[in-house]
Amino acid sequence: MSNIEIVGLPETPNESPVNQAIKIASHAGVQLQPTQVESAYRVQPMKRVAGLRRTKGISTRDIGLGGTDGKFYVNEHLIPINKQLLNATKANAKAMSYKFVWVRNCNIFLRKNEEAPVIAVNSEKDLQKIN
């Protein structure tokens, strides 16, 4: 739960990932001290991913980065196998007209619509059960 990933944040010379995390938290109304950040670093993505959901209204300008203003995303950081399961869940959900897919506390969930029950997805077998 304390491991997050920030996607789409442009890299700047001599940046401090800890300071970037503090700026993002501040924009969200959370006061975060450098001593509260255990580690912060950039990780090369496994592959380029397009079409991620935008964090509502936050951009590089909001946290004081110069250059071209751009949106970025804050997600829970999943281990590679769960990231693959999330991508498979999204693909199946789209094919089956499911409206919602989300991650909370490193668990993957989906829901057909606002009235439908929430389904937890823990493995590929769970995806075979949806209709």
C-alpha positions as CSV (number, residue, x, y, z in Angstrom):
1,M,0.0,0.0,0.0
2,S,2.9,2.3,0.5
3,N,4.4,1.5,-2.9
4,I,3.1,3.8,-5.6
5,E,4.1,4.4,-9.2
6,I,4.0,7.7,-11.0
7,V,3.6,7.4,-14.8
8,G,4.2,10.1,-17.4
9,L,6.2,12.6,-15.2
10,P,8.9,14.1,-17.5
11,E,12.4,13.6,-16.3
12,T,14.3,16.8,-15.5
13,P,18.1,17.4,-15.0
14,N,19.3,17.0,-11.4
15,E,15.8,16.1,-10.2
16,S,15.1,14.6,-6.8
17,P,12.4,11.9,-6.9
18,V,11.8,12.5,-3.2
19,N,11.1,16.2,-3.8
20,Q,8.8,15.3,-6.8
21,A,6.8,12.9,-4.5
22,I,6.5,15.7,-1.9
23,K,5.3,18.2,-4.5
24,I,2.7,15.7,-5.8
25,A,1.5,15.0,-2.2
26,S,1.3,18.7,-1.5
27,H,-0.9,19.2,-4.6
28,A,-3.2,16.5,-3.2
29,G,-3.4,18.3,0.2
30,V,-1.1,15.8,1.9
31,Q,1.8,17.2,3.9
32,L,4.7,14.9,3.4
33,Q,8.2,15.3,4.9
34,P,11.4,14.0,3.3
35,T,11.9,11.7,6.3
36,Q,8.6,10.0,5.6
37,V,9.7,8.9,2.2
38,E,11.6,5.6,2.5
39,S,12.7,5.6,-1.1
40,A,11.8,7.2,-4.5
41,Y,13.4,6.4,-7.8
42,R,12.6,6.1,-11.5
43,V,11.9,2.6,-12.9
44,Q,12.0,1.9,-16.7
45,P,8.6,0.6,-17.7
46,M,8.3,-3.0,-19.0
47,K,6.8,-1.6,-22.1
48,R,5.2,1.6,-23.3
49,V,1.6,1.8,-22.2
50,A,-0.9,4.3,-23.7
51,G,-4.4,5.3,-22.6
52,L,-3.9,5.2,-18.9
53,R,-6.6,6.9,-16.7
54,R,-5.5,10.4,-15.8
55,T,-5.2,11.4,-12.2
56,K,-8.0,14.0,-12.0
57,G,-6.6,17.4,-13.2
58,I,-3.0,17.1,-12.0
59,S,-0.3,18.2,-14.4
60,T,3.5,19.0,-14.3
61,R,2.7,22.7,-14.0
62,D,0.8,21.9,-10.7
63,I,4.0,20.7,-9.1
64,G,6.2,23.4,-10.5
65,L,8.0,21.6,-13.4
66,G,9.0,23.9,-16.2
67,G,8.8,23.1,-19.9
68,T,5.7,21.8,-21.7
69,D,2.8,21.2,-19.4
70,G,1.7,17.6,-19.4
71,K,-0.6,15.2,-17.4
72,F,0.9,12.4,-15.4
73,Y,-0.6,9.4,-13.5
74,V,-0.2,8.0,-10.0
75,N,-0.9,4.3,-9.7
76,E,-0.3,1.5,-7.2
77,H,2.9,-0.2,-8.2
78,L,2.1,-3.8,-9.1
79,I,4.5,-6.7,-9.4
80,P,4.9,-7.7,-13.1
81,I,2.6,-10.8,-12.8
82,N,-0.2,-8.6,-11.3
83,K,0.4,-5.9,-14.0
84,Q,-0.1,-8.6,-16.6
85,L,-3.3,-9.8,-14.9
86,L,-4.6,-6.2,-14.7
87,N,-4.0,-5.7,-18.5
88,A,-5.8,-9.0,-19.2
89,T,-8.6,-7.9,-16.9
90,K,-8.9,-4.6,-18.8
91,A,-9.0,-6.4,-22.1
92,N,-11.6,-8.9,-21.0
93,A,-13.7,-6.2,-19.3
94,K,-13.7,-4.2,-22.6
95,A,-14.7,-7.3,-24.6
96,M,-17.5,-8.1,-22.2
97,S,-18.7,-4.5,-21.8
98,Y,-17.7,-4.2,-18.2
99,K,-17.7,-0.6,-17.2
100,F,-15.2,-0.5,-14.2
101,V,-11.8,-2.0,-13.6
102,W,-9.7,-0.7,-10.7
103,V,-6.9,-1.6,-8.3
104,R,-7.1,-1.0,-4.5
105,N,-4.5,-2.2,-2.0
106,C,-2.8,-4.2,-4.9
107,N,-6.0,-6.2,-5.6
108,I,-7.8,-6.0,-8.9
109,F,-11.6,-5.5,-9.1
110,L,-14.1,-5.2,-11.9
111,R,-17.8,-4.4,-12.1
112,K,-20.3,-4.6,-15.0
113,N,-22.1,-1.4,-14.0
114,E,-23.1,0.7,-11.1
115,E,-25.7,-1.8,-9.8
116,A,-23.6,-5.0,-10.4
117,P,-21.7,-6.7,-7.7
118,V,-17.9,-6.2,-7.4
119,I,-15.8,-9.1,-8.6
120,A,-12.3,-9.6,-7.3
121,V,-9.8,-10.9,-9.9
122,N,-7.0,-12.9,-8.3
123,S,-6.0,-15.1,-11.3
124,E,-6.6,-15.8,-15.0
125,K,-9.2,-18.4,-13.8
126,D,-11.3,-15.6,-12.3
127,L,-11.4,-13.9,-15.7
128,Q,-12.9,-17.1,-17.2
129,K,-15.9,-16.8,-14.8
130,I,-17.1,-13.4,-16.0
131,N,-19.8,-13.1,-18.6
